[in-house]
Amino acid sequence: FRRAGEITEWHWHWQWQWQWREVLTASNEQHLLALKELLVSFILQPDIFGR
């Protein structure tokens, strides 16, 4: 089994990709809401983005 940290990292990476797909295919209103959520995630959990 992989370490829990690696699994969590993979899960966040997958969610990040999925969220971007949602952003790119959403209507304008949903688009703005999704971008706001991504920005919040970026600020609160910078480790997801490897910085």
Helices and strands as residue ranges (DSSP letters): H 4-25, H 28-44, G 46-49
